[in-house]
Amino acid sequence: MKESEKFKLGESLPLQQVLDSLPYNSDGLIPAIAQQHDTGEVLMMAWMNRVSLDETLEKGRVCYWSRSRQKLWRKGESSGQVQLLKDMRFDCDGDTILLLVDQTGPACHTGRRTCFYNAVRGDRVEVVSEPLIDPETLYGK
């Protein structure tokens, strides 16, 4: 991605070349931030590998790599709260992916719209949003 720093508007690189050159970590993963495409709301951060990236680009539905389950995680497969890809971007270093998505309902496993609901308030960390859906209802537990 370094080579694109001096590119003019509209200049480009082949997608496969960029995907091949991403600086995946030792586990073959790269961080991805999901942001609601029309409001700019930051929804969540997760990890992607090359397989999840390829599937996301091919199908238009966001797929991550679950480190806890050690398998592909198609967002919404158990909750029904899917993320449809609207745009994919890379930061200037090419070491973080930004996914502009259309999120159905809550993005967080707690039932909240966003995973970023803990806010620093002086010397405390305060919960600043209520769940939209009870997690037990969301996941049928």
C-alpha positions, 0 to 999 in steps of 0.5 A: 500500500506504501506505493499508493501514497503518491498516487493521484486521484483515480490511480489504482493497484490490482486488488489481488496484489493488494490482498496478497501484500497485506501484513497479516499477523503471525496467525494470518489475521488482519484487524477490520473495523466495521462502520455503518456506511450512512451514519459513520457509527463505528460498530465493532472491530474483528479479525479477518484472514484471506479466506474471510476477505475473499468470501466477503468480497465475493458474496457481499456479506461480511465474514470474519475469522473467529479467534475463539472458535477458530473458524469463519464467522459469518456475521449474523449466522446465529443472531440474524444481525447481518452486515452487508458490505457497501465499501472496503477500504485500507488505511495508509499503511495497509495494516487495517481494513475499514468495512463500510457496512449496512448493519441489521440491528445490533452489531454487538453480542450484548444486543447493543447497536455498537460494541463501543458502549463503554465510555470514559467519564472522568475517573470512571467507565460508564455504559452509554447505551442500552441493548436493543435486544436482550442477548438471550432473545438474540441468540435463542439461549 
